[in-house]
């Protein structure tokens, strides 16, 4: 037996567990969830078999057919057909099928088989199938298909042993693909073949899981379903604000104590002490306090993704989103944008219609991403009283919900305007599969949260720390001239830049400290908070530096300024990474300028109105 | 098929192309809407019943009415 390297590709229908299998084989942590179109690009990894054979594994986006209709499906088609530029076709195609959904998935197996390349079938989720009383005769299926059929359970540790053994023994044939170029079979012929395979090798007590039908009767009910959706969304925002607060106060206490402790050693070096206290602790430290909120938000998003609820929500909202010029399919990318617009925009690849996809990309930055949460939280905590409304809700939570709602409403409005400008009356397609429900696996959710915490802390320790330190330098130099009357920061580079910028931003109520914070906020929105903390720590006297940023702004800003900044953050295109990913996904600078332009315009307009109206009223 | 109500069943007769090379019609056939296949409307969306949720084989698909229009049902079973 050869110990040569083996290159395999995992292909199959959407949501059949390819990525779970990939993670199990290679020990990676690629994102898995319970809806069609989680994987939108190819992922690669490798592992070594017991006999020391190196296996390179390629995980491909799911597709219903090799006749691709969306960008993610085209990737899979090109690899399977060996058309991928500058690349050999894989030695072996592992066609993954969901054992509970063979009617649909076997058709794709037949289509792949017609390519005539070496392949095997991984009969995945066989445990779930057995629980439902579905019996699959793998040997008979293999005989009929003429390719090996291996049972796998990707979510169990020992679930891929048989597959690894098979891969270990596999030798690529030397002959060229046999049946390549065969005339495409009609869909009817392939389906007839699937039916005959099912009769021969599969016994299925009922077409769907009874529990799915029961849940769907409530979840998809025209009235109850919408009420449930609203309750779930509202609960998330209440929880993010109300439940995270104690944890946040705890972290803030630790950061403050650590700052004092470290600062105590640096009393003899005032310059370094200022860098550490005003730069690192006041700046980057302030952002760390938002970790509990971000994790809580992700806990909900991950649990919803795993459960299979999201496509149902998309189904309920399709009519509304269609009227706005989007599609129900936009729902999942837009919901991911609440975490971060970057994965959200990438997730639009699963939208088949190019116009729907482009509109979704353009409005995704309007979804309130988690990086805006620190800014919102800071301002809400400082300016909105913490009191009960109707004995049930917390006013601060309500305002937060309102800000998220403003983002969503403006996204629908902008999408509607885009549709109107295009004069588009043609048909847009939906065609979306609703998967079986799954109970979210606590370990998977925990791993997902751990990954998010790592990413967040890396951002704090990396870009946020670097920008904060840079801002500290800009705010500390040059030193004020002899006999200066103003605080030192007014004479620094940052102070001067901030004062210039107020020409543009004074009409919307921003003082120069906010203007300075806007610039580093371009690289990462959370930096606006750390920058404000640094700027105020430097411009204040001894006693002011000691108190928290929230109290400083509560005493120095007018309510109009605070609300104006909140309105600004609902819209502002302040994230260079998002603009970069728009450039990559649309392959055009034009849409980058369009989105940056319209977001900036909306932000300025909204802040201007908010500021002027609030000032007139207060 | 778009005329079926919630809970309604039918047998597919075929999928019609609305225009030449209709991608949506082709995809519908690939998903299992082929002659002789039983279908059932599991649910309809709020606000006018568009889209509808259709069970074909072991799978449920959400289809807009315009998409469901392409699926022609065999006459006798449609009632």
Contacts between the chains, C-beta under 8 A, distances in Angstrom:
chain1	res1	chain2	res2	distance
A	64	B	27	6.8
A	64	B	30	5.7
A	64	B	31	6.3
A	65	B	27	7.1
A	65	B	30	4.5
A	67	B	26	6.5
A	67	B	27	7.9
A	67	B	30	7.2
A	69	B	23	5.6
A	69	B	27	6.1
A	100	B	58	6.8
A	101	B	58	5.1
A	101	B	59	5.9
A	102	B	58	7.1
A	103	B	32	6.5
A	103	B	57	3.4
A	103	B	58	4.7
A	103	B	59	6.9
A	104	B	31	6.8
A	104	B	32	6.1
A	104	B	57	5.8
A	104	B	58	6.8
A	104	B	59	4.9
A	107	B	30	7.0
A	107	B	32	7.4
A	187	B	26	7.6
A	187	B	29	3.8
A	187	B	30	5.6
A	187	B	34	5.8
A	188	B	29	7.5
A	188	B	34	4.9
A	188	B	35	6.2
A	191	B	32	6.4
A	191	B	34	4.6
A	191	B	37	7.3
A	204	B	58	7.2
A	207	B	55	6.8
A	207	B	57	7.1
A	207	B	58	5.1
A	208	B	55	6.8
A	208	B	58	6.6
A	208	B	60	7.3
A	213	B	42	7.7
A	216	B	42	6.7
A	216	B	43	6.4
A	216	B	53	7.9
A	220	B	42	7.6
A	220	B	43	4.1
A	220	B	45	7.9
A	220	B	53	6.6
A	221	B	43	7.9
A	222	B	44	7.3
A	222	B	45	7.2
A	222	B	46	3.8
A	222	B	47	7.9
A	223	B	46	7.1
A	225	B	46	6.9
A	226	B	46	5.6
A	311	B	62	7.5
A	314	B	62	7.5
A	315	B	43	7.8
A	315	B	45	6.0
A	315	B	51	6.5
A	315	B	53	6.4
A	315	B	62	4.6
A	316	B	45	6.0
A	316	B	46	6.4
A	318	B	45	6.1
A	318	B	50	7.7
A	318	B	51	5.1
A	318	B	62	6.9
A	318	B	64	7.4
A	319	B	45	5.5
A	319	B	46	7.1
A	319	B	47	4.6
A	319	B	48	6.3
A	319	B	50	5.7
A	319	B	51	7.3
A	320	B	47	7.0
A	322	B	50	7.9
A	322	B	64	7.5
A	328	B	51	7.0
A	328	B	62	6.8
A	427	B	18	7.9
A	427	B	24	7.7
A	427	B	66	5.4
A	428	B	64	8.0
A	429	B	23	7.8
A	429	B	24	5.0
A	429	B	27	7.9
A	429	B	64	7.3
A	429	B	67	6.4
A	430	B	51	5.6
A	430	B	62	5.9
A	430	B	63	6.4
A	430	B	64	4.7
A	430	B	67	6.6
A	431	B	24	6.9
A	431	B	27	6.1
A	431	B	28	7.4
A	431	B	31	7.4
A	431	B	61	6.4
A	431	B	62	7.4
A	431	B	63	6.3
A	431	B	67	6.2
A	432	B	61	6.7
A	432	B	62	4.5
A	433	B	59	6.0
A	433	B	60	7.0
A	433	B	61	5.6
A	433	B	62	7.8
A	434	B	53	6.5
A	434	B	60	4.5
A	434	B	61	7.3
A	434	B	62	6.2
